[in-house]
Structures are given as structure tokens and as C-alpha cells.
Amino acid sequence: MARLSKKSKLKQRKRAKAKVHGKRKDPLMVDGVRPHPMFVDYKNVELLKKLTSRQGRILSRRKSGCSAVSQHAVAQAVKRARFMALLPYVAD
């Protein structure tokens, strides 16, 4: 019987299973209910920092767990905070 080469041995190894993550909850929900009207205060810098990356970019809905309505409000609040110099446009 023929010996297996290194490449074929690597192909035979099984891949590790992907971790199963639970569904992310919208960080702007209050007691599981979306506030009406949806508004994110641009002066709440701590919340906005959690929703931006280290480079200063706005996190995607997939990563932040926001719904479409709350993601729109977050984007608007981040842009206002940047304009008022509360958040940087680009991180150092």
C-alpha cells in the first residue's frame, strides 16, 4: 500500500466545528421593547464608543446586533458626535 504524502494527510484532518453563537440582542432596547421614537443621544459617548470599532468606524448591524431602525439612529448619533468633536473621525 502506498504511503500518504503530507498534503493528503492534512486533507484528511477534520476541521474544527464553528462555535454557535446566540442571537445578539439590540443594545438600544429598553426591557426588550424598542423605544418610540427611536433616538440615540449623541452626547452619550460611552454607548457610542461601544458601537464603533477601534479605528473609529461604525460597527455593522451584524456585529453590533442592532435592528435596522436602531442602526440608523446610531449612525446619525455617531455622525453628530463626530461633528461636535466628541468622537474622532479616525482613531490615532
Phi and psi in radians as a Rosetta constraint file:
Dihedral C 1 N 2 CA 2 C 2 CIRCULARHARMONIC -1.338 0.35
Dihedral N 2 CA 2 C 2 N 3 CIRCULARHARMONIC 2.584 0.35
Dihedral C 2 N 3 CA 3 C 3 CIRCULARHARMONIC -1.393 0.35
Dihedral N 3 CA 3 C 3 N 4 CIRCULARHARMONIC 2.596 0.35
Dihedral C 3 N 4 CA 4 C 4 CIRCULARHARMONIC -1.497 0.35
Dihedral N 4 CA 4 C 4 N 5 CIRCULARHARMONIC 2.405 0.35
Dihedral C 4 N 5 CA 5 C 5 CIRCULARHARMONIC -1.366 0.35
Dihedral N 5 CA 5 C 5 N 6 CIRCULARHARMONIC 2.982 0.35
Dihedral C 5 N 6 CA 6 C 6 CIRCULARHARMONIC -1.088 0.35
Dihedral N 6 CA 6 C 6 N 7 CIRCULARHARMONIC -0.669 0.35
Dihedral C 6 N 7 CA 7 C 7 CIRCULARHARMONIC -1.126 0.35
Dihedral N 7 CA 7 C 7 N 8 CIRCULARHARMONIC -0.759 0.35
Dihedral C 7 N 8 CA 8 C 8 CIRCULARHARMONIC -1.224 0.35
Dihedral N 8 CA 8 C 8 N 9 CIRCULARHARMONIC -0.533 0.35
Dihedral C 8 N 9 CA 9 C 9 CIRCULARHARMONIC -1.148 0.35
Dihedral N 9 CA 9 C 9 N 10 CIRCULARHARMONIC -0.688 0.35
Dihedral C 9 N 10 CA 10 C 10 CIRCULARHARMONIC -1.155 0.35
Dihedral N 10 CA 10 C 10 N 11 CIRCULARHARMONIC -0.615 0.35
Dihedral C 10 N 11 CA 11 C 11 CIRCULARHARMONIC -1.179 0.35
Dihedral N 11 CA 11 C 11 N 12 CIRCULARHARMONIC -0.512 0.35
Dihedral C 11 N 12 CA 12 C 12 CIRCULARHARMONIC -1.327 0.35
Dihedral N 12 CA 12 C 12 N 13 CIRCULARHARMONIC -0.384 0.35
Dihedral C 12 N 13 CA 13 C 13 CIRCULARHARMONIC -1.131 0.35
Dihedral N 13 CA 13 C 13 N 14 CIRCULARHARMONIC 2.497 0.35
Dihedral C 13 N 14 CA 14 C 14 CIRCULARHARMONIC -1.497 0.35
Dihedral N 14 CA 14 C 14 N 15 CIRCULARHARMONIC 2.521 0.35
Dihedral C 14 N 15 CA 15 C 15 CIRCULARHARMONIC -1.332 0.35
Dihedral N 15 CA 15 C 15 N 16 CIRCULARHARMONIC 2.609 0.35
Dihedral C 15 N 16 CA 16 C 16 CIRCULARHARMONIC -1.239 0.35
Dihedral N 16 CA 16 C 16 N 17 CIRCULARHARMONIC 2.467 0.35
Dihedral C 16 N 17 CA 17 C 17 CIRCULARHARMONIC -1.248 0.35
Dihedral N 17 CA 17 C 17 N 18 CIRCULARHARMONIC 2.494 0.35
Dihedral C 17 N 18 CA 18 C 18 CIRCULARHARMONIC -1.207 0.35
Dihedral N 18 CA 18 C 18 N 19 CIRCULARHARMONIC 2.513 0.35
Dihedral C 18 N 19 CA 19 C 19 CIRCULARHARMONIC -1.268 0.35
Dihedral N 19 CA 19 C 19 N 20 CIRCULARHARMONIC 2.432 0.35
Dihedral C 19 N 20 CA 20 C 20 CIRCULARHARMONIC -1.603 0.35
Dihedral N 20 CA 20 C 20 N 21 CIRCULARHARMONIC 2.099 0.35
Dihedral C 20 N 21 CA 21 C 21 CIRCULARHARMONIC -1.816 0.35
Dihedral N 21 CA 21 C 21 N 22 CIRCULARHARMONIC 2.506 0.35
Dihedral C 21 N 22 CA 22 C 22 CIRCULARHARMONIC -1.274 0.35
Dihedral N 22 CA 22 C 22 N 23 CIRCULARHARMONIC 2.863 0.35
Dihedral C 22 N 23 CA 23 C 23 CIRCULARHARMONIC -1.183 0.35
Dihedral N 23 CA 23 C 23 N 24 CIRCULARHARMONIC 2.317 0.35
Dihedral C 23 N 24 CA 24 C 24 CIRCULARHARMONIC -1.276 0.35
Dihedral N 24 CA 24 C 24 N 25 CIRCULARHARMONIC 2.517 0.35
Dihedral C 24 N 25 CA 25 C 25 CIRCULARHARMONIC -1.675 0.35
Dihedral N 25 CA 25 C 25 N 26 CIRCULARHARMONIC 2.537 0.35
Dihedral C 25 N 26 CA 26 C 26 CIRCULARHARMONIC -1.096 0.35
Dihedral N 26 CA 26 C 26 N 27 CIRCULARHARMONIC 2.108 0.35
Dihedral C 26 N 27 CA 27 C 27 CIRCULARHARMONIC -1.204 0.35
Dihedral N 27 CA 27 C 27 N 28 CIRCULARHARMONIC -0.222 0.35
Dihedral C 27 N 28 CA 28 C 28 CIRCULARHARMONIC -1.694 0.35
Dihedral N 28 CA 28 C 28 N 29 CIRCULARHARMONIC -0.095 0.35
Dihedral C 28 N 29 CA 29 C 29 CIRCULARHARMONIC -1.216 0.35
Dihedral N 29 CA 29 C 29 N 30 CIRCULARHARMONIC 2.496 0.35
Dihedral C 29 N 30 CA 30 C 30 CIRCULARHARMONIC -1.953 0.35
Dihedral N 30 CA 30 C 30 N 31 CIRCULARHARMONIC 1.953 0.35
Dihedral C 30 N 31 CA 31 C 31 CIRCULARHARMONIC 0.967 0.35
Dihedral N 31 CA 31 C 31 N 32 CIRCULARHARMONIC 0.653 0.35
Dihedral C 31 N 32 CA 32 C 32 CIRCULARHARMONIC 1.356 0.35
Dihedral N 32 CA 32 C 32 N 33 CIRCULARHARMONIC 0.129 0.35
Dihedral C 32 N 33 CA 33 C 33 CIRCULARHARMONIC -2.122 0.35
Dihedral N 33 CA 33 C 33 N 34 CIRCULARHARMONIC 2.350 0.35
Dihedral C 33 N 34 CA 34 C 34 CIRCULARHARMONIC -1.327 0.35
Dihedral N 34 CA 34 C 34 N 35 CIRCULARHARMONIC 2.236 0.35
Dihedral C 34 N 35 CA 35 C 35 CIRCULARHARMONIC -1.213 0.35
Dihedral N 35 CA 35 C 35 N 36 CIRCULARHARMONIC 2.510 0.35
Dihedral C 35 N 36 CA 36 C 36 CIRCULARHARMONIC -2.071 0.35
Dihedral N 36 CA 36 C 36 N 37 CIRCULARHARMONIC 2.255 0.35
Dihedral C 36 N 37 CA 37 C 37 CIRCULARHARMONIC -1.291 0.35
Dihedral N 37 CA 37 C 37 N 38 CIRCULARHARMONIC 2.680 0.35
Dihedral C 37 N 38 CA 38 C 38 CIRCULARHARMONIC -1.241 0.35
Dihedral N 38 CA 38 C 38 N 39 CIRCULARHARMONIC 2.085 0.35
Dihedral C 38 N 39 CA 39 C 39 CIRCULARHARMONIC -2.536 0.35
Dihedral N 39 CA 39 C 39 N 40 CIRCULARHARMONIC 2.306 0.35
Dihedral C 39 N 40 CA 40 C 40 CIRCULARHARMONIC -2.019 0.35
Dihedral N 40 CA 40 C 40 N 41 CIRCULARHARMONIC 2.167 0.35
Dihedral C 40 N 41 CA 41 C 41 CIRCULARHARMONIC -1.256 0.35
Dihedral N 41 CA 41 C 41 N 42 CIRCULARHARMONIC 2.178 0.35
Dihedral C 41 N 42 CA 42 C 42 CIRCULARHARMONIC -1.228 0.35
Dihedral N 42 CA 42 C 42 N 43 CIRCULARHARMONIC -0.269 0.35
Dihedral C 42 N 43 CA 43 C 43 CIRCULARHARMONIC -1.480 0.35
Dihedral N 43 CA 43 C 43 N 44 CIRCULARHARMONIC -0.154 0.35
Dihedral C 43 N 44 CA 44 C 44 CIRCULARHARMONIC -1.477 0.35
Dihedral N 44 CA 44 C 44 N 45 CIRCULARHARMONIC 1.364 0.35
Dihedral C 44 N 45 CA 45 C 45 CIRCULARHARMONIC -1.186 0.35
Dihedral N 45 CA 45 C 45 N 46 CIRCULARHARMONIC -0.587 0.35
Dihedral C 45 N 46 CA 46 C 46 CIRCULARHARMONIC -1.083 0.35
Dihedral N 46 CA 46 C 46 N 47 CIRCULARHARMONIC -0.762 0.35
Dihedral C 46 N 47 CA 47 C 47 CIRCULARHARMONIC -1.156 0.35
Dihedral N 47 CA 47 C 47 N 48 CIRCULARHARMONIC -0.738 0.35
Dihedral C 47 N 48 CA 48 C 48 CIRCULARHARMONIC -1.177 0.35
Dihedral N 48 CA 48 C 48 N 49 CIRCULARHARMONIC -0.560 0.35
Dihedral C 48 N 49 CA 49 C 49 CIRCULARHARMONIC -1.155 0.35
Dihedral N 49 CA 49 C 49 N 50 CIRCULARHARMONIC -0.585 0.35
Dihedral C 49 N 50 CA 50 C 50 CIRCULARHARMONIC -1.199 0.35
Dihedral N 50 CA 50 C 50 N 51 CIRCULARHARMONIC -0.450 0.35
Dihedral C 50 N 51 CA 51 C 51 CIRCULARHARMONIC -1.724 0.35
Dihedral N 51 CA 51 C 51 N 52 CIRCULARHARMONIC 0.198 0.35
Dihedral C 51 N 52 CA 52 C 52 CIRCULARHARMONIC -2.171 0.35
Dihedral N 52 CA 52 C 52 N 53 CIRCULARHARMONIC 2.707 0.35
Dihedral C 52 N 53 CA 53 C 53 CIRCULARHARMONIC -1.426 0.35
Dihedral N 53 CA 53 C 53 N 54 CIRCULARHARMONIC 3.099 0.35
Dihedral C 53 N 54 CA 54 C 54 CIRCULARHARMONIC -1.130 0.35
Dihedral N 54 CA 54 C 54 N 55 CIRCULARHARMONIC -0.486 0.35
Dihedral C 54 N 55 CA 55 C 55 CIRCULARHARMONIC -1.403 0.35
Dihedral N 55 CA 55 C 55 N 56 CIRCULARHARMONIC -0.150 0.35
Dihedral C 55 N 56 CA 56 C 56 CIRCULARHARMONIC 1.717 0.35
Dihedral N 56 CA 56 C 56 N 57 CIRCULARHARMONIC 0.093 0.35
Dihedral C 56 N 57 CA 57 C 57 CIRCULARHARMONIC -1.459 0.35
Dihedral N 57 CA 57 C 57 N 58 CIRCULARHARMONIC 2.663 0.35
Dihedral C 57 N 58 CA 58 C 58 CIRCULARHARMONIC -1.311 0.35
Dihedral N 58 CA 58 C 58 N 59 CIRCULARHARMONIC 2.276 0.35
Dihedral C 58 N 59 CA 59 C 59 CIRCULARHARMONIC -1.191 0.35
Dihedral N 59 CA 59 C 59 N 60 CIRCULARHARMONIC 2.608 0.35
Dihedral C 59 N 60 CA 60 C 60 CIRCULARHARMONIC -1.265 0.35
Dihedral N 60 CA 60 C 60 N 61 CIRCULARHARMONIC 2.864 0.35
Dihedral C 60 N 61 CA 61 C 61 CIRCULARHARMONIC -1.084 0.35
Dihedral N 61 CA 61 C 61 N 62 CIRCULARHARMONIC -0.610 0.35
Dihedral C 61 N 62 CA 62 C 62 CIRCULARHARMONIC -1.116 0.35
Dihedral N 62 CA 62 C 62 N 63 CIRCULARHARMONIC -0.677 0.35
Dihedral C 62 N 63 CA 63 C 63 CIRCULARHARMONIC -1.465 0.35
Dihedral N 63 CA 63 C 63 N 64 CIRCULARHARMONIC -0.654 0.35
Dihedral C 63 N 64 CA 64 C 64 CIRCULARHARMONIC -1.444 0.35
Dihedral N 64 CA 64 C 64 N 65 CIRCULARHARMONIC -0.447 0.35
Dihedral C 64 N 65 CA 65 C 65 CIRCULARHARMONIC 1.491 0.35
Dihedral N 65 CA 65 C 65 N 66 CIRCULARHARMONIC 0.142 0.35
Dihedral C 65 N 66 CA 66 C 66 CIRCULARHARMONIC -1.305 0.35
Dihedral N 66 CA 66 C 66 N 67 CIRCULARHARMONIC 2.646 0.35
Dihedral C 66 N 67 CA 67 C 67 CIRCULARHARMONIC -1.376 0.35
Dihedral N 67 CA 67 C 67 N 68 CIRCULARHARMONIC 3.012 0.35
Dihedral C 67 N 68 CA 68 C 68 CIRCULARHARMONIC -1.085 0.35
Dihedral N 68 CA 68 C 68 N 69 CIRCULARHARMONIC -0.704 0.35
Dihedral C 68 N 69 CA 69 C 69 CIRCULARHARMONIC -1.176 0.35
Dihedral N 69 CA 69 C 69 N 70 CIRCULARHARMONIC -0.790 0.35
Dihedral C 69 N 70 CA 70 C 70 CIRCULARHARMONIC -1.267 0.35
Dihedral N 70 CA 70 C 70 N 71 CIRCULARHARMONIC -0.536 0.35
Dihedral C 70 N 71 CA 71 C 71 CIRCULARHARMONIC -1.131 0.35
Dihedral N 71 CA 71 C 71 N 72 CIRCULARHARMONIC -0.663 0.35
Dihedral C 71 N 72 CA 72 C 72 CIRCULARHARMONIC -1.110 0.35
Dihedral N 72 CA 72 C 72 N 73 CIRCULARHARMONIC -0.737 0.35
Dihedral C 72 N 73 CA 73 C 73 CIRCULARHARMONIC -1.169 0.35
Dihedral N 73 CA 73 C 73 N 74 CIRCULARHARMONIC -0.656 0.35
Dihedral C 73 N 74 CA 74 C 74 CIRCULARHARMONIC -1.142 0.35
Dihedral N 74 CA 74 C 74 N 75 CIRCULARHARMONIC -0.786 0.35
Dihedral C 74 N 75 CA 75 C 75 CIRCULARHARMONIC -1.056 0.35
Dihedral N 75 CA 75 C 75 N 76 CIRCULARHARMONIC -0.747 0.35
Dihedral C 75 N 76 CA 76 C 76 CIRCULARHARMONIC -1.137 0.35
Dihedral N 76 CA 76 C 76 N 77 CIRCULARHARMONIC -0.711 0.35
Dihedral C 76 N 77 CA 77 C 77 CIRCULARHARMONIC -1.175 0.35
Dihedral N 77 CA 77 C 77 N 78 CIRCULARHARMONIC -0.687 0.35
Dihedral C 77 N 78 CA 78 C 78 CIRCULARHARMONIC -1.136 0.35
Dihedral N 78 CA 78 C 78 N 79 CIRCULARHARMONIC -0.742 0.35
Dihedral C 78 N 79 CA 79 C 79 CIRCULARHARMONIC -1.129 0.35
Dihedral N 79 CA 79 C 79 N 80 CIRCULARHARMONIC -0.670 0.35
Dihedral C 79 N 80 CA 80 C 80 CIRCULARHARMONIC -1.178 0.35
Dihedral N 80 CA 80 C 80 N 81 CIRCULARHARMONIC -0.720 0.35
Dihedral C 80 N 81 CA 81 C 81 CIRCULARHARMONIC -1.142 0.35
Dihedral N 81 CA 81 C 81 N 82 CIRCULARHARMONIC -0.629 0.35
Dihedral C 81 N 82 CA 82 C 82 CIRCULARHARMONIC -1.140 0.35
Dihedral N 82 CA 82 C 82 N 83 CIRCULARHARMONIC -0.747 0.35
Dihedral C 82 N 83 CA 83 C 83 CIRCULARHARMONIC -1.102 0.35
Dihedral N 83 CA 83 C 83 N 84 CIRCULARHARMONIC -0.645 0.35
Dihedral C 83 N 84 CA 84 C 84 CIRCULARHARMONIC -1.483 0.35
Dihedral N 84 CA 84 C 84 N 85 CIRCULARHARMONIC 0.102 0.35
Dihedral C 84 N 85 CA 85 C 85 CIRCULARHARMONIC 1.137 0.35
Dihedral N 85 CA 85 C 85 N 86 CIRCULARHARMONIC 0.506 0.35
Dihedral C 85 N 86 CA 86 C 86 CIRCULARHARMONIC -1.536 0.35
Dihedral N 86 CA 86 C 86 N 87 CIRCULARHARMONIC -0.489 0.35
Dihedral C 86 N 87 CA 87 C 87 CIRCULARHARMONIC -2.196 0.35
Dihedral N 87 CA 87 C 87 N 88 CIRCULARHARMONIC 2.605 0.35
Dihedral C 87 N 88 CA 88 C 88 CIRCULARHARMONIC -1.394 0.35
Dihedral N 88 CA 88 C 88 N 89 CIRCULARHARMONIC 2.624 0.35
Dihedral C 88 N 89 CA 89 C 89 CIRCULARHARMONIC -1.229 0.35
Dihedral N 89 CA 89 C 89 N 90 CIRCULARHARMONIC -0.756 0.35
Dihedral C 89 N 90 CA 90 C 90 CIRCULARHARMONIC -2.336 0.35
Dihedral N 90 CA 90 C 90 N 91 CIRCULARHARMONIC 2.333 0.35
Dihedral C 90 N 91 CA 91 C 91 CIRCULARHARMONIC -1.283 0.35
Dihedral N 91 CA 91 C 91 N 92 CIRCULARHARMONIC 2.779 0.35
